[in-house]
């Protein structure tokens, strides 16, 4: 019984230490979103965190909007990452911002004459074309004007 408990603690410590290791493939995690309902002239900001062993995240982030009830609102595109200093075993945060008819931001206004419920998916790519796992936002309601 004593050894089982000791083994369990050692296994838990071993697993918790492994989560901080960096890999060649970027790691992407969804942290938060500032709102889950969006109206005209508002912004939505997705907060993501990343890690990468080589620190070569100089390519792009793939963003997809999926709106099951309005195919016209769906999109997928690559956005270039901003230039930032790179180091080995790099980690950091990304904020991806869209506007609902807000000047200066990519617009995600509903394209059908009804409210949209959208899910946003993100994939991070590095210079070597390695892709992270896909992370998804919670459903975001885009209210039709």
Backbone as CSV, one residue per row, in Angstrom:
resi,resn,N_x,N_y,N_z,CA_x,CA_y,CA_z,C_x,C_y,C_z
1,UNK,0.830,-1.187,0.000,0.000,0.000,0.000,0.882,1.261,0.000
2,UNK,1.906,1.271,0.836,2.822,2.394,0.908,3.519,2.616,-0.429
3,UNK,3.942,1.523,-1.063,4.655,1.626,-2.330,3.733,2.077,-3.463
4,UNK,2.489,1.669,-3.417,1.534,2.108,-4.429,1.344,3.616,-4.353
5,UNK,1.217,4.147,-3.149,1.051,5.579,-2.962,2.300,6.325,-3.423
6,UNK,3.474,5.816,-3.055,4.725,6.439,-3.458,4.890,6.406,-4.978
7,UNK,4.571,5.276,-5.584,4.650,5.150,-7.042,3.695,6.127,-7.723
8,UNK,2.498,6.286,-7.191,1.520,7.219,-7.759,2.037,8.649,-7.722
9,UNK,2.661,9.028,-6.622,3.200,10.384,-6.511,4.347,10.578,-7.499
10,UNK,5.230,9.602,-7.613,6.340,9.711,-8.564,5.837,9.774,-9.997
11,UNK,4.827,8.993,-10.328,4.259,9.014,-11.680,3.635,10.377,-11.971
12,UNK,2.936,10.930,-11.007,2.309,12.244,-11.181,3.368,13.327,-11.387
13,UNK,4.431,13.290,-10.599,5.516,14.262,-10.774,6.185,14.115,-12.127
14,UNK,6.368,12.901,-12.562,6.990,12.654,-13.865,6.134,13.204,-14.990
15,UNK,4.834,12.968,-14.922,3.931,13.471,-15.958,3.863,14.988,-15.946
16,UNK,3.850,15.588,-14.779,3.756,17.052,-14.720,5.027,17.708,-15.234
17,UNK,6.174,17.071,-15.094,7.423,17.632,-15.616,7.461,17.563,-17.139
18,UNK,6.856,16.566,-17.728,6.885,16.399,-19.176,6.066,17.433,-19.911
19,UNK,5.098,18.047,-19.269,4.233,18.978,-19.985,4.955,20.259,-20.383
20,UNK,6.085,20.558,-19.737,6.826,21.766,-20.055,7.841,21.575,-21.171
21,UNK,7.964,20.378,-21.709,8.938,20.128,-22.765,8.442,20.726,-24.070
22,UNK,9.382,21.240,-24.831,9.075,21.856,-26.106,9.316,20.836,-27.208
23,UNK,8.557,20.941,-28.288,8.750,20.037,-29.419,8.921,20.851,-30.694
24,UNK,9.379,20.164,-31.753,9.558,20.828,-33.046,8.241,21.295,-33.627
25,UNK,7.188,20.552,-33.327,5.858,20.947,-33.771,5.320,21.985,-32.797
26,UNK,4.873,23.123,-33.287,4.341,24.139,-32.370,3.156,23.601,-31.575
27,UNK,3.045,24.078,-30.367,1.899,23.757,-29.524,1.052,25.022,-29.412
28,UNK,-0.247,24.867,-29.551,-1.159,26.011,-29.477,-2.271,25.677,-28.503
29,UNK,-2.596,26.602,-27.623,-3.667,26.409,-26.653,-4.601,27.612,-26.690
30,UNK,-5.896,27.335,-26.622,-6.901,28.394,-26.538,-6.989,28.813,-25.084
31,UNK,-6.811,30.114,-24.807,-6.872,30.611,-23.439,-8.221,31.240,-23.117
32,UNK,-8.662,32.192,-23.970,-9.906,32.894,-23.661,-10.385,33.688,-24.864
33,UNK,-11.612,34.184,-24.748,-12.192,35.092,-25.724,-12.898,36.188,-24.918
34,UNK,-12.858,37.414,-25.414,-13.415,38.529,-24.634,-14.939,38.564,-24.610
35,UNK,-15.595,37.903,-25.561,-17.057,37.880,-25.581,-17.545,36.667,-26.372
36,UNK,-18.737,36.218,-26.063,-19.341,35.139,-26.851,-20.585,35.625,-27.586
37,UNK,-20.815,36.931,-27.556,-21.887,37.526,-28.354,-21.386,38.856,-28.897
38,UNK,-21.585,39.046,-30.187,-21.000,40.199,-30.860,-22.069,40.936,-31.651
39,UNK,-22.068,42.229,-31.522,-22.993,43.094,-32.265,-22.208,44.019,-33.182
40,UNK,-22.924,44.706,-34.047,-22.325,45.647,-34.987,-21.410,46.630,-34.251
41,UNK,-20.236,46.910,-34.846,-19.240,47.844,-34.332,-18.516,47.350,-33.070
42,UNK,-18.483,46.030,-32.850,-17.753,45.475,-31.720,-16.598,44.598,-32.207
43,UNK,-15.644,44.374,-31.318,-14.495,43.517,-31.599,-14.584,42.228,-30.803
44,UNK,-14.039,41.156,-31.375,-13.862,39.911,-30.646,-12.369,39.605,-30.654
45,UNK,-11.833,39.277,-29.475,-10.408,38.996,-29.347,-10.220,37.599,-28.766
46,UNK,-9.469,36.789,-29.507,-9.156,35.431,-29.088,-7.735,35.430,-28.533
47,UNK,-7.560,34.921,-27.335,-6.247,34.860,-26.700,-5.750,33.417,-26.736
48,UNK,-4.577,33.242,-27.326,-3.981,31.924,-27.504,-2.577,31.946,-26.918
49,UNK,-2.078,30.785,-26.507,-0.684,30.676,-26.082,-0.001,29.625,-26.943
50,UNK,1.317,29.759,-27.097,2.051,28.839,-27.953,3.400,28.501,-27.347
51,UNK,3.945,27.364,-27.796,5.326,26.986,-27.525,5.909,26.400,-28.800
52,UNK,7.235,26.511,-28.934,7.926,25.915,-30.079,9.399,25.745,-29.722
53,UNK,9.949,24.560,-29.971,11.334,24.264,-29.600,12.340,25.085,-30.401
54,UNK,12.130,25.213,-31.698,13.093,25.933,-32.532,12.902,27.436,-32.501
55,UNK,11.738,27.891,-32.101,11.480,29.327,-32.096,11.397,29.898,-33.498
56,UNK,10.888,29.095,-34.437,10.817,29.544,-35.834,9.386,29.850,-36.269
57,UNK,8.631,30.456,-35.382,7.249,30.812,-35.705,7.228,32.110,-36.502
58,UNK,7.716,32.037,-37.706,7.781,33.236,-38.535,6.876,33.124,-39.746
59,UNK,6.019,32.142,-39.754,5.198,31.931,-40.938,3.801,32.507,-40.744
60,UNK,2.865,31.702,-40.252,1.483,32.168,-40.244,0.644,31.403,-39.236
61,UNK,-0.551,31.940,-39.030,-1.568,31.252,-38.254,-2.776,31.082,-39.168
62,UNK,-3.297,29.876,-39.185,-4.472,29.542,-39.990,-5.699,29.812,-39.135
63,UNK,-6.661,30.533,-39.691,-7.900,30.846,-38.988,-9.068,30.419,-39.863
64,UNK,-10.015,29.737,-39.251,-11.214,29.284,-39.957,-12.441,29.682,-39.137
65,UNK,-13.413,30.262,-39.809,-14.708,30.537,-39.179,-15.688,29.524,-39.743
66,UNK,-16.374,28.804,-38.851,-17.342,27.797,-39.270,-18.716,28.230,-38.759
67,UNK,-19.630,28.465,-39.707,-21.001,28.862,-39.382,-21.925,27.835,-40.027
68,UNK,-22.391,26.839,-39.268,-23.165,25.749,-39.859,-24.437,26.177,-40.602
69,UNK,-25.082,27.250,-40.154,-26.361,27.641,-40.757,-26.244,28.736,-41.812
70,UNK,-25.017,29.122,-42.169,-24.831,30.150,-43.187,-23.482,29.945,-43.865
71,UNK,-23.465,29.169,-44.905,-22.213,28.852,-45.611,-21.527,30.105,-46.155
72,UNK,-22.277,31.158,-46.440,-21.679,32.396,-46.942,-20.741,33.045,-45.924
73,UNK,-20.973,32.805,-44.638,-20.145,33.407,-43.590,-18.864,32.619,-43.320
74,UNK,-18.786,31.387,-43.790,-17.592,30.576,-43.556,-16.387,31.174,-44.263
75,UNK,-15.234,31.107,-43.631,-14.001,31.484,-44.308,-12.849,30.725,-43.675
76,UNK,-11.771,30.632,-44.414,-10.510,30.118,-43.880,-9.395,30.843,-44.601
77,UNK,-8.397,31.265,-43.837,-7.302,32.026,-44.411,-6.071,31.915,-43.534
78,UNK,-4.942,32.222,-44.105,-3.680,32.296,-43.372,-3.366,33.763,-43.091
79,UNK,-3.073,34.062,-41.839,-2.656,35.406,-41.462,-1.185,35.354,-41.080
80,UNK,-0.376,36.251,-41.633,1.039,36.257,-41.257,1.195,36.658,-39.791
81,UNK,2.166,36.049,-39.144,2.464,36.416,-37.760,3.287,37.702,-37.752
82,UNK,3.133,38.515,-36.740,3.973,39.712,-36.656,5.425,39.304,-36.415
83,UNK,6.333,40.171,-36.775,7.753,39.922,-36.555,8.058,40.129,-35.071
84,UNK,8.730,39.156,-34.482,9.149,39.271,-33.091,10.444,38.494,-32.908
85,UNK,11.222,38.822,-31.886,12.493,38.114,-31.680,12.231,36.629,-31.420
86,UNK,13.064,35.781,-32.009,12.887,34.346,-31.836,14.032,33.770,-31.025
87,UNK,13.703,32.776,-30.197,14.682,32.082,-29.381,14.322,30.608,-29.336
88,UNK,15.261,29.786,-28.964,14.972,28.368,-28.747,14.013,28.245,-27.568
89,UNK,13.222,27.171,-27.583,12.244,26.917,-26.519,11.393,28.156,-26.245
90,UNK,10.785,28.625,-27.309,10.008,29.855,-27.244,8.580,29.589,-26.785
91,UNK,8.080,30.493,-25.977,6.670,30.446,-25.598,6.160,31.870,-25.545
92,UNK,4.867,32.003,-25.754,4.299,33.340,-25.750,2.800,33.309,-25.933
93,UNK,2.231,34.469,-26.111,0.794,34.636,-26.283,0.512,35.334,-27.597
94,UNK,-0.607,34.977,-28.196,-1.087,35.613,-29.420,-2.501,36.114,-29.175
95,UNK,-2.815,37.255,-29.730,-4.186,37.756,-29.711,-4.626,37.935,-31.148
96,UNK,-5.730,37.285,-31.507,-6.298,37.393,-32.849,-7.599,38.178,-32.706
97,UNK,-7.698,39.288,-33.445,-8.836,40.194,-33.297,-9.587,40.333,-34.612
98,UNK,-10.912,40.253,-34.538,-11.789,40.495,-35.675,-12.810,41.547,-35.271
99,UNK,-13.311,42.260,-36.266,-14.329,43.268,-36.016,-15.621,42.942,-36.729
100,UNK,-16.685,43.384,-36.156,-18.004,43.284,-36.793,-18.266,44.678,-37.357
101,UNK,-17.866,44.883,-38.610,-17.969,46.173,-39.289,-17.179,47.264,-38.564
102,UNK,-15.985,46.931,-38.099,-15.104,47.897,-37.450,-13.942,48.175,-38.400
103,UNK,-13.757,49.427,-38.741,-12.705,49.823,-39.668,-11.330,49.404,-39.145
104,UNK,-10.510,48.863,-40.038,-9.164,48.464,-39.673,-9.033,47.017,-39.228
105,UNK,-10.137,46.285,-39.144,-10.116,44.884,-38.726,-10.815,44.030,-39.775
106,UNK,-10.365,42.780,-39.902,-11.066,41.838,-40.783,-12.481,41.665,-40.256
107,UNK,-13.469,41.812,-41.149,-14.862,41.788,-40.718,-15.423,40.368,-40.683
108,UNK,-16.190,40.106,-39.648,-16.876,38.824,-39.523,-18.385,39.048,-39.401
109,UNK,-18.884,40.083,-40.045,-20.316,40.369,-40.014,-21.088,39.218,-40.646
110,UNK,-22.278,38.895,-40.125,-23.087,37.838,-40.727,-23.380,38.135,-42.196
111,UNK,-23.312,37.119,-43.019,-23.556,37.280,-44.451,-24.967,36.824,-44.843
112,UNK,-25.675,36.203,-43.926,-27.071,35.828,-44.151,-27.937,36.788,-43.336
113,UNK,-29.197,36.854,-43.633,-30.085,37.809,-42.958,-30.660,37.218,-41.676
114,UNK,-29.740,36.716,-40.836,-30.123,36.169,-39.533,-28.879,36.134,-38.660
115,UNK,-29.065,35.865,-37.388,-27.922,35.734,-36.485,-27.079,34.532,-36.897
116,UNK,-25.773,34.664,-36.732,-24.848,33.553,-36.969,-24.348,33.034,-35.623
117,UNK,-24.138,31.748,-35.556,-23.405,31.168,-34.433,-22.172,30.538,-35.037
118,UNK,-21.014,31.094,-34.708,-19.761,30.694,-35.345,-18.807,30.085,-34.334
119,UNK,-18.001,29.178,-34.831,-16.872,28.638,-34.072,-15.626,28.978,-34.873
120,UNK,-14.603,29.454,-34.186,-13.350,29.802,-34.838,-12.313,28.748,-34.486
121,UNK,-11.566,28.332,-35.504,-10.510,27.335,-35.325,-9.172,27.959,-35.703
122,UNK,-8.140,27.557,-34.987,-6.811,28.127,-35.187,-5.765,27.021,-35.267
123,UNK,-4.822,27.199,-36.184,-3.672,26.302,-36.311,-2.448,27.177,-36.535
124,UNK,-1.407,26.920,-35.790,-0.172,27.692,-35.893,0.830,26.930,-36.738
125,UNK,1.477,27.641,-37.661,2.502,27.034,-38.526,3.840,27.703,-38.254
126,UNK,4.884,26.903,-38.413,6.218,27.473,-38.273,6.928,27.500,-39.620
127,UNK,8.147,27.986,-39.617,8.918,28.151,-40.845,9.157,26.821,-41.559
128,UNK,9.258,25.730,-40.803,9.472,24.401,-41.375,8.159,23.742,-41.801
129,UNK,7.074,24.494,-41.763,5.739,24.034,-42.157,5.168,22.977,-41.211
130,UNK,5.634,22.956,-39.956,5.014,22.111,-38.944,3.738,22.807,-38.489
131,UNK,2.694,22.033,-38.255,1.417,22.607,-37.830,1.042,22.114,-36.440
132,UNK,0.543,23.013,-35.625,0.077,22.656,-34.286,-1.244,21.903,-34.395
133,UNK,-1.707,21.396,-33.270,-3.067,20.866,-33.217,-4.039,22.018,-33.431
134,UNK,-5.231,21.701,-33.887,-6.271,22.706,-34.072,-6.927,23.006,-32.732
135,UNK,-7.048,24.283,-32.413,-7.787,24.684,-31.216,-9.026,25.452,-31.669
136,UNK,-10.092,25.331,-30.897,-11.372,25.944,-31.265,-11.875,26.870,-30.169
137,UNK,-12.599,27.884,-30.600,-13.243,28.804,-29.667,-14.582,28.210,-29.240
138,UNK,-15.157,28.749,-28.180,-16.547,28.404,-27.893,-17.430,29.041,-28.971
139,UNK,-18.689,28.649,-29.073,-19.579,29.289,-30.050,-19.714,30.797,-29.774
140,UNK,-19.623,31.574,-30.847,-19.750,33.031,-30.776,-21.007,33.416,-31.545
141,UNK,-21.925,34.117,-30.898,-23.147,34.577,-31.565,-22.877,35.927,-32.196
142,UNK,-23.105,36.019,-33.492,-22.957,37.270,-34.235,-24.364,37.740,-34.572
143,UNK,-24.814,38.774,-33.898,-26.190,39.260,-34.064,-26.335,40.032,-35.358
144,UNK,-27.325,39.650,-36.136,-27.621,40.357,-37.377,-28.198,41.719,-37.032
145,UNK,-27.788,42.749,-37.766,-28.229,44.108,-37.475,-29.714,44.141,-37.418
